[in-house]
Amino acid sequence: MNRLDRKLGLLSALPLTAVLALSFVAPMLVVAIFSVMPQKVFSFANMPDFSSYRVFLEQGYYKSLMWSVGMAFAATLILLVLCWPLAYGMAKVFGRFTLVLTIAVVASLFVSENIRLFGWVLTLMKGGLIEGHLRAFTGISFDTPLYGVPIIVFGLVYVYLPFMLFPLAQGIAMVPDDTRQAAYDLGASRWQVLWQIEVPLAAPGIVVGSLLSFVLACGALAESKILGGQAVIAIADDIETAFTFGQNWPLGSALSVILIVIIGVLALYGVGRVDLDAIMGRRR
Amino acid sequence: MPTSRSTRIVLYVYGILVIAFLYLPLVSVSFASVSKARYLSFPIRRYSTKWYGEALKSSTVSELVSTSLTIAVLVTVISVVIAFFGALAFARYDWRHRTLFQKFILLPIFFPQTVLGLALLMWFNSLGIIPSWKTAVVAHLVWIAPIATLIVAIRAYSFDPALEEAARDMGAGTLSILREITLPLLAPGLVSAGLFAFLLSWGNFPLSLFTTGADSTLPEWLYAKMVSGYSPLVPTLGVMSVVGSFLLIFTALALAWLVRANREARAAQQ
């Protein structure tokens, strides 16, 4: 680490740091200050009180928070199980097909989330792609699975699949083949290798993937609105309503702060545990 | 232990199923976009492309597209410049606060975008700035510049600092090293970062929702129509936007392949 490196490092970090300081840190401070303002004011020039946090407890907003966290948790678990075999395939089995899969999955990310969820509505609704064709060809009809809690979890799984898949594949790629081979040679069963070799060694990927999916799903809004038909209200939905129809910025801010704290604690804890240089492939 | 043949086949089939799962909703949207009826119901009885004609004629649509395009182009250019330097600070130089910087720039990516959009709205309001498409550029940057930085950083990790040191030993200054050595070496990373930035900005909805003020982007308009009732233009515009993005991706992939093939051919000649 020489002096020139230090100077250049600091200098080249400046543009991004400046952008984030001005348009990420500063807005967060504004939210934090607004969250302790009295109800329904639009400026800082008021005596702080904590009425918004009382409203959160008294008017049942904690229920939305619990729904959001619960559904995000369910989606993350499902994603782990669903993505593991595929991530394993990408890291160890597929050759060129890994590239095809990567391009296909990344390309789907560039399609607006709205359009993809709307596509599921068209697929699953009564008279939609599946039910409509089934009824036309066989006469069998079924009720639409739309507008409920399971379909919201389904939507979360669908939208956040790439955020679990890629870190997981990266993590599994970090498990040396020799170690697995040695375990098998010593008579370990498939399950023993999975639990005692692969899962612990792929842990950084598991942590990053689960954290990303969970955190993003906690703040998700479109799934419950488009697919769920607001069968349950997500916390992000409550936040939006407080700001728009409710015209209650302090309440919206307090709800945001609560969500941010939950996410922030998890994200800092998780990211603090992972060596970014190793997972991104530093040579030195 | 080499994976057995049957396991391999199962994994391949699973991979194909996952791709099908990811793209099934887009199949439905494409079918819906060529349905003649104003109210959609499957199976589609009569096909027509009239909604595409309407979309191309509509002045609302061209306005939406030009707003989205302006935002995306600006976000791309600014992100790539920021990401070039950001990636060097992230991956190349050893400086005191590097690990802190790495973690700091990850935070916006983890952040719920709706909340970020609202926070920015309040921030602009307290600064006295009236939201318009320009504020949406700032909002997109908060999320997209860190992602672009990560993409360039992956490239920056894999280059050998000895190249820069050699140039310095031969008397090159910092700026000419950046221009002559670092920039060309990072170029592929910068191109993919630019592509990501453009496409992510083009498709972004949650950040635009609160920060565009009176202006509206294409995803915002689509969402408004989806929530307030069906419009036959929604699937049509959805398909057009998706096809546009995919054409861009395939052009980029084809160009990358051509450049590589060309270089290999030249290397073989020598």
Chai-1 contact restraints between the chains, C-beta under 6 A:
chainA,res_idxA,chainB,res_idxB,connection_type,confidence,min_distance_angstrom,max_distance_angstrom,comment,restraint_id
A,M1,B,D94,contact,1.0,0.0,6.0,A-B,restraint_1
A,D5,B,Y93,contact,1.0,0.0,6.0,A-B,restraint_2
A,D5,B,D94,contact,1.0,0.0,6.0,A-B,restraint_3
A,R6,B,W95,contact,1.0,0.0,6.0,A-B,restraint_4
A,L8,B,Y93,contact,1.0,0.0,6.0,A-B,restraint_5
A,G9,B,A89,contact,1.0,0.0,6.0,A-B,restraint_6
A,G9,B,Y93,contact,1.0,0.0,6.0,A-B,restraint_7
A,G9,B,W95,contact,1.0,0.0,6.0,A-B,restraint_8
A,L10,B,W95,contact,1.0,0.0,6.0,A-B,restraint_9
A,S12,B,F85,contact,1.0,0.0,6.0,A-B,restraint_10
A,S12,B,L88,contact,1.0,0.0,6.0,A-B,restraint_11
A,S12,B,A89,contact,1.0,0.0,6.0,A-B,restraint_12
A,A13,B,A89,contact,1.0,0.0,6.0,A-B,restraint_13
A,A13,B,F101,contact,1.0,0.0,6.0,A-B,restraint_14
A,P15,B,I82,contact,1.0,0.0,6.0,A-B,restraint_15
A,P15,B,F85,contact,1.0,0.0,6.0,A-B,restraint_16
A,L16,B,I82,contact,1.0,0.0,6.0,A-B,restraint_17
A,L16,B,G86,contact,1.0,0.0,6.0,A-B,restraint_18
A,V19,B,L141,contact,1.0,0.0,6.0,A-B,restraint_19
A,V19,B,A145,contact,1.0,0.0,6.0,A-B,restraint_20
A,S23,B,V138,contact,1.0,0.0,6.0,A-B,restraint_21
A,S23,B,V142,contact,1.0,0.0,6.0,A-B,restraint_22
A,F24,B,P108,contact,1.0,0.0,6.0,A-B,restraint_23
A,F24,B,V142,contact,1.0,0.0,6.0,A-B,restraint_24
A,A26,B,W123,contact,1.0,0.0,6.0,A-B,restraint_25
A,P27,B,A119,contact,1.0,0.0,6.0,A-B,restraint_26
A,P27,B,L120,contact,1.0,0.0,6.0,A-B,restraint_27
A,P27,B,W123,contact,1.0,0.0,6.0,A-B,restraint_28
A,V30,B,M122,contact,1.0,0.0,6.0,A-B,restraint_29
A,V30,B,W123,contact,1.0,0.0,6.0,A-B,restraint_30
A,V30,B,S126,contact,1.0,0.0,6.0,A-B,restraint_31
A,V31,B,A119,contact,1.0,0.0,6.0,A-B,restraint_32
A,P85,B,Y14,contact,1.0,0.0,6.0,A-B,restraint_33
A,L86,B,G15,contact,1.0,0.0,6.0,A-B,restraint_34
A,L86,B,V18,contact,1.0,0.0,6.0,A-B,restraint_35
A,G89,B,L11,contact,1.0,0.0,6.0,A-B,restraint_36
A,G89,B,G15,contact,1.0,0.0,6.0,A-B,restraint_37
A,V93,B,T3,contact,1.0,0.0,6.0,A-B,restraint_38
A,V93,B,R8,contact,1.0,0.0,6.0,A-B,restraint_39
A,V93,B,L11,contact,1.0,0.0,6.0,A-B,restraint_40
A,L101,B,G15,contact,1.0,0.0,6.0,A-B,restraint_41
A,A104,B,I19,contact,1.0,0.0,6.0,A-B,restraint_42
A,A107,B,I249,contact,1.0,0.0,6.0,A-B,restraint_43
A,S108,B,L22,contact,1.0,0.0,6.0,A-B,restraint_44
A,F110,B,L199,contact,1.0,0.0,6.0,A-B,restraint_45
A,F110,B,G203,contact,1.0,0.0,6.0,A-B,restraint_46
A,F110,B,S245,contact,1.0,0.0,6.0,A-B,restraint_47
A,V111,B,V242,contact,1.0,0.0,6.0,A-B,restraint_48
A,S112,B,G203,contact,1.0,0.0,6.0,A-B,restraint_49
A,S112,B,F205,contact,1.0,0.0,6.0,A-B,restraint_50
A,S112,B,P219,contact,1.0,0.0,6.0,A-B,restraint_51
A,N114,B,F205,contact,1.0,0.0,6.0,A-B,restraint_52
A,N114,B,P219,contact,1.0,0.0,6.0,A-B,restraint_53
A,N114,B,L222,contact,1.0,0.0,6.0,A-B,restraint_54
A,N114,B,Y223,contact,1.0,0.0,6.0,A-B,restraint_55
A,I115,B,G238,contact,1.0,0.0,6.0,A-B,restraint_56
A,R116,B,P25,contact,1.0,0.0,6.0,A-B,restraint_57
A,F118,B,M226,contact,1.0,0.0,6.0,A-B,restraint_58
A,G119,B,P25,contact,1.0,0.0,6.0,A-B,restraint_59
A,G119,B,L26,contact,1.0,0.0,6.0,A-B,restraint_60
A,G119,B,S28,contact,1.0,0.0,6.0,A-B,restraint_61
A,G119,B,V29,contact,1.0,0.0,6.0,A-B,restraint_62
A,W120,B,P25,contact,1.0,0.0,6.0,A-B,restraint_63
A,L122,B,S28,contact,1.0,0.0,6.0,A-B,restraint_64
A,L122,B,A32,contact,1.0,0.0,6.0,A-B,restraint_65
A,T123,B,P25,contact,1.0,0.0,6.0,A-B,restraint_66
A,T123,B,S28,contact,1.0,0.0,6.0,A-B,restraint_67
A,G127,B,S41,contact,1.0,0.0,6.0,A-B,restraint_68
A,G128,B,F42,contact,1.0,0.0,6.0,A-B,restraint_69
A,L129,B,S28,contact,1.0,0.0,6.0,A-B,restraint_70
A,L129,B,F42,contact,1.0,0.0,6.0,A-B,restraint_71
A,G132,B,F42,contact,1.0,0.0,6.0,A-B,restraint_72
A,G132,B,P43,contact,1.0,0.0,6.0,A-B,restraint_73
A,H133,B,F42,contact,1.0,0.0,6.0,A-B,restraint_74
A,H133,B,P43,contact,1.0,0.0,6.0,A-B,restraint_75
A,A136,B,P43,contact,1.0,0.0,6.0,A-B,restraint_76
A,Y184,B,M1,contact,1.0,0.0,6.0,A-B,restraint_77
A,V215,B,F110,contact,1.0,0.0,6.0,A-B,restraint_78
A,G219,B,P112,contact,1.0,0.0,6.0,A-B,restraint_79
A,L221,B,T114,contact,1.0,0.0,6.0,A-B,restraint_80
A,A236,B,T114,contact,1.0,0.0,6.0,A-B,restraint_81
A,F243,B,L118,contact,1.0,0.0,6.0,A-B,restraint_82
A,S256,B,V115,contact,1.0,0.0,6.0,A-B,restraint_83
A,A267,B,F110,contact,1.0,0.0,6.0,A-B,restraint_84
A,V271,B,K103,contact,1.0,0.0,6.0,A-B,restraint_85
A,V271,B,L106,contact,1.0,0.0,6.0,A-B,restraint_86
A,L276,B,Q102,contact,1.0,0.0,6.0,A-B,restraint_87
A,M280,B,I154,contact,1.0,0.0,6.0,A-B,restraint_88
A,M280,B,Y157,contact,1.0,0.0,6.0,A-B,restraint_89
A,G281,B,Y157,contact,1.0,0.0,6.0,A-B,restraint_90
A,R282,B,Y157,contact,1.0,0.0,6.0,A-B,restraint_91
